[in-house]
Amino acid sequence: MTEQRFQGKTAVVTGAGNGIGFATAQRLQREGARVLSVDSNAAYLANVAEPKLELDLAADHAPATVAVLAQELFGTVDFLVNNAGVAGPQPLSGSDDELIDHVMGVNIRAVMRLTRDVLPLVARPGGAIVNVCSVFGEVGFPKTAAYAASKGALAQLTRQMAADLSDEGIRVNGVAPGVINTPIVAERIASDAWYRRAMIETTPIRRLGTPEDVAAGILFLCSPDADFITGHILNIDGGWLAARVSP
């Protein structure tokens, strides 16, 4: 029987239609939480349990829309998981204004605006916010300029919010996934020998991560087991940032 450690708790999870967000929302629900799942893709949301909301988080009205619905559904939000994000696999020289604005708009601006608007609902004390960052926000890596910049900014925002919200009893942490087994990543691993060698073959734990690996870390940071942890970025990367091994 699944442990019900989040019985009676409520959560908002963005990018909840697939991948890390879907795994996180599902596991929170299995462990007793009520979850508002937000995603911009209607096809993905078809497989998601209610309550759910199809919404482009970069839209001007998005933060208020989520906050109003969360208040109507729950009154109080115990956990906010900022998972929604987009990639932008280009060096700066190949990044036009549209790509830069899109990546920064979704990965950092939308997170700031949504968190700001949902914040009045977050439980005090005991609320937790988890931002899904990236190993590419921690170290330089080729052809990831806008994406890496946005995820580096998100890691710093995490630390800043931890400082700002500590007196209110709200913890703020992040996770930094490595290469996670989603369809897009699996396709690149299969077709790009250089990327496969750089991201898998030299990683101490020689496999792709799974969305469930990351969801487990997110739930830990939401749980009472992490009550003395705030402002931390938890790397969930098979050891990729810590060490390299021979392929």
Buried (B, 14 or more C-beta within 10 A) or exposed (E): EEEEBBEEBBBBBBBBBBBBBBBBBBBBBEBBBBBBBBBBEEEBBEEBEEBBBBBBBBEEEBBEBBBEBBBEBBEBBBBBBBBBBBBBBBEEEEBEEEBBBBBBBBBBBBBBBBBEBBBEBBBBEBBBBBBBBBBBBBEEBEBBBBBBBBBBBBBBBBBEBBEEBEEEEBBBBBBBBBBBBBEEBEEBBEEEEEBBEBBBEBBEBEEBBBBBBBBBBBBBBBBEEBEEBBBBBBBBBBBBBEEEEEE
